[in-house]
């Protein structure tokens, strides 16, 4: 139990939440950060999953309130980033519609990712290794390429890039460091997956997205739970301090200890 308590404290997860208070707290957090940074709004990549959907709802509320309070125009820019044909991209557009996003763009990363993969394979050949880039390696390239495009847009538009990082992902290290883990602000970071779904229902995220099987979109048919071998129910229970199946607990703690480097800043000496 000692390690479980330590992890919960580090990730800042509460056993229960007041949804209204959490929404207000996170919206205010973003508003203050935008003003402090002198930014003109927020950029959020919309994957079609529940995490980014909740982030969109919070971002839109924050920039709408800033516009009302200051008389200046603040924007939330929604970015759709398919790799080629994305089977569920209609979910991304449904989120944008649900929150009446005025500003949205689609940037397809397929050509850029494929070129990077090809150059990587040329590099392998140069050191006498004849192989293709691995499936996981290409998945990481997708995550980092998406961030390159987001920051290209954010730099010229003076926006802050919003991440969807949350405690359930941090627990298992299930993110690409300096890929989807490289952002300006993370309004969901102390919530577990169950709590994010609670916010989603309250904010008005479409039901089909709230209940959708989470995926990082690394390859066709990939889901988080099948990749990790543990359910988000067990993950959320663990972060709420509950007792869970010993095998699930052991697996979660192994993931946490093995991926500590992902949660740390770049070390120096």
Secondary structure, 3 states (H helix, E strand, C coil): CHHHHHHHHHHCCCCCCCHHHHHHHHHHHHHHHHHHHCCCEEEEECCCCHHHHHHHHHHHHHHHHHHHHHCCCCEEEEEECCCCCCCCHHHHHHHHHHCCCCEEEECCCHHHHHHHHHHHHHHHHHCCCCCCCCHHHHHHHHHHHHHHHHHHHHHHHCCEEECCCCHHHHHHCCCCCCCCCCCCECCCCCCCHHHHHHHHHHHCCCHHHHCCCCCCCCCCCCCHHHHHCCCHHHHHHHHCCCCCCHHHHHHHHHHHHHCHHHHCCCCCC
